[in-house]
């Protein structure tokens, strides 16, 4: 009786990792877009301090997204 190989191939693993990286980048992008909409709403009504608060940490999230996408090169 022969035993089938249940080990994923390196190509399958690469594709699974790539898919997960893209999913994470998309999640960050969705979150950033929502926050930018909040910033726009705050600015529309003249709440510049609220807009600044909504922007807090966005740079770090953009850097994280950039780093994730660089993994796919």
C-alpha positions, -999 to 999 in steps of 0.1 A, spaced: 0 0 0 14 34 -10 12 65 12 2 98 -5 22 128 2 2 153 23 30 179 24 21 211 6 45 220 -22 67 251 -19 46 267 -46 14 261 -26 30 276 5 42 307 -15 8 312 -29 -8 309 6 16 334 20 11 357 -9 -27 355 -4 -24 362 33 -1 392 27 -25 407 2 -55 401 25 -37 419 53 -27 448 30 -63 451 18 -76 452 54 -52 480 63 -62 498 31 -99 496 40 -92 509 75 -72 538 61 -99 547 36 -125 548 64 -102 570 85 -96 593 56 -134 596 51 -136 606 88 -109 632 83 -127 646 53 -160 648 73 -142 666 102 -126 691 78 -159 698 61 -174 710 94 -142 729 104 -130 704 131 -93 705 123 -83 691 156 -106 661 152 -91 656 117 -57 656 132 -68 630 158 -83 608 131 -50 609 112 -29 599 142 -11 566 135 -19 566 98 17 569 88 26 537 108 -2 519 91 9 531 56 44 519 65 31 485 75 12 482 43 42 492 23 64 467 41 38 439 34 36 448 -2 74 448 -5 74 412 6 57 403 -26 85 416 -49 
